[in-house]
């Protein structure tokens, strides 16, 4: 049933060509811009571009899922689903699988462009960059699913992006190294999942082989995904007032 | 168990408003029961309680021998919500096939349900591009999938043209002949005469639970709308 649900969500996406185009074109364009912005500083592009590869899928999947799930709640289809034999976990897994597939396609295309055409260099293997990008996409999906429970309209759902994602971007170590932050900021960043996503990518940038820190970070990302999904499942209430 | 649905002393509040006050009723198996009343009378709330998606304050709702909304019921009860709850960015066929898959049914059954509601011609169209009446029928097709023993239909005929309405009602009676129990709500009184049994509801209270002929006899009128008004006056 999870697979049927995933297939259904991908079919919905397929009917929406413009969204597909945006998913694929926007990150490639932004990355290209970044490449020429740092034209004279290829090392900086290697550092920032790599992290962007992990950031795009997270942000885009967060937005897509929070709006898609909100629609599911407001259109009555979720209520209907909950009267059918499908289990809640199948609904969530369905979303997880569908958006992981979308993210994998996006990550593959954007990474291919970055490594082959834009000359992005990492010491670590590109396929692992892809794995972490997909992990980030699924994390974005899980967070989006969770926050959709707190939004009553698409306006609100979209506002959760800056509210939930931007603080993580500020504190994740991309704009300022984490060890130079004030103690309380550093402490907060310890609790934000994106911190570990960025750290894992940074590790891949400067080490030829996957490090223990990278594996630990990946494990933390997976843990955060599971927690967000469990909390998300708790918000899928069969009985509503 | 001759009753498909047994509701006892059901109390439901939505927000601060008490929607159903100590409502009790029983609905026999294999019949078409009409749930009639003005809008805002509590029809949808009662139906939501029966399919088990409504939080209730007190009382019990037993469906096919199980508490409403519990697991054994989920492949036995089909529910049509008042607003079409199908995916507008999928075609009619894709919608029906998805819901069919949830009941472990194949594409053939999905296509049959689409034909049953008279949408065969439009099955490759996106639901979002259909008229309101067609969208309601697409939603109905998804509710009748899985051969439910109980069909709870919230205003299934609203916005349908008279010919189609007639066909749908015939279809409902065909289902009942095969043993399915149907609970159909409407705020149009001329549909009352098409039901085997009637539940008249007003302000969250049941004012009649009887066959159409008995209602007519009791109120000494042929017109069920008139009968409804008379029953309200008796109550007051």
Contacts between the chains, C-beta under 8 A, distances in Angstrom:
chain1	res1	chain2	res2	distance
A	1	B	101	7.2
A	1	B	102	6.2
A	4	B	98	6.4
A	4	B	101	4.1
A	4	B	102	6.9
A	5	B	98	7.7
A	7	B	98	7.9
A	8	B	87	7.4
A	8	B	90	7.2
A	8	B	94	7.3
A	8	B	98	4.4
A	11	B	90	6.0
A	11	B	94	5.6
A	12	B	87	6.0
A	12	B	89	4.8
A	12	B	90	5.8
A	15	B	89	5.1
A	15	B	90	6.8
A	15	B	126	6.6
A	16	B	89	6.2
A	75	B	83	7.8
A	75	B	85	5.9
A	75	B	87	7.7
A	75	B	88	7.4
A	76	B	81	4.7
A	76	B	83	5.7
A	76	B	84	7.9
A	76	B	85	3.3
A	77	B	85	4.9
A	77	B	86	6.8
A	77	B	87	6.2
A	79	B	53	5.5
A	79	B	81	6.7
A	79	B	85	6.8
A	80	B	79	6.5
A	80	B	81	6.3
A	80	B	85	4.6
A	80	B	142	7.5
A	81	B	102	7.5
A	82	B	53	6.5
A	83	B	51	5.1
A	83	B	52	7.0
A	83	B	53	6.4
A	83	B	69	7.5
A	83	B	74	6.4
A	83	B	77	6.5
A	83	B	79	4.9
A	84	B	74	5.9
A	84	B	75	7.5
A	84	B	99	7.0
A	84	B	102	4.6
A	84	B	103	6.8
A	84	B	146	7.8
A	85	B	74	4.6
A	85	B	75	4.7
A	85	B	102	6.0
A	85	B	103	6.5
A	85	B	104	7.8
A	86	B	102	5.0
A	238	B	52	6.8
A	238	B	53	6.2
A	238	B	69	6.3
A	239	B	52	6.9
A	239	B	53	5.9
A	239	B	54	6.4
A	239	B	55	4.7
A	239	B	69	6.9
A	240	B	53	6.4
A	240	B	54	7.4
A	240	B	55	6.4
A	241	B	14	6.1
A	241	B	15	7.5
A	241	B	55	5.0
